[in-house]
Amino acid sequence: MDYETAVKFVTGKQVTVVGYQKSAMDIAMECSNANGVKNPCTVLYKTEHWNVPDYLPWGVPLAYIYFNRFAELLVHKPGEGFLLNLLATLLAPLRWAFSKFVETHITKKLGLTKYGMEVTPLKTNLVILATGFRGDKKLKDIFVSRTFQDYIVGSQDAILPLYRECIHGRIPQLAVVGFSESVSNLYSSEMRCRWLAELLAGTFKVPSIKEMEKNVKQWDEYAKQYAGEYYRKSCIGALHLWYNDQLCKDMGWNHKRRKGMLAELFEPYGPMDYAPTAKTT
């Protein structure tokens, strides 16, 4: 269904969107734009999630809170050394303060304490299910071989076993781009594509299968520490700089893209910082 047909389809209807993450919010917004206040869109969900309404909590750009190197010093990282581990432990109260600062803005903006759960039947004549899909199952279904199916999904008690979120050490001639999410999926996918291109060009070689699996295990421990029950849903959002640093080091790039210590520590990083013209070795 194309966009114009979809708009006509929802116009004039009382729509209920089931779900509460990216796709559900996008669909709810489109339905609201089509129908306005006359036929308000209802969002129905089971589990609450933090959806950031804007990127300026209390007027402070969110990028300066979460998308710079200083922010990543506040969390434990896969493969970190003793000093970084100690620093993340000591700075834990500051991480909590940052989170509370953003939380108060979200609570005020969305009125989370004002509106409760619906307990009466909803008047609806169109229901849109935006409950997502099983990405790991889609990857599994690529293969006929039961062995490769088991390899790609790994254990249900661990993250998807992809080295650098791209390749599986035991499955040759396969790369996965876009499964793991980040603060910007297009930006992260472009970085992975460049990493894969350099790998295929022979710029560098991946380590042994044992070393790759060790690295995946470190990322698994990180995910379980910070993502809780959602660790299986691969996401590097909180450590996108740490992750990009690894890709840059593999490719022989200088992973520090800023001039000056303070700028390197506190200025946010974005896609243009990794443009090919900015490459230094």
Disulfide bonds with the S-S distance in Angstrom:
none
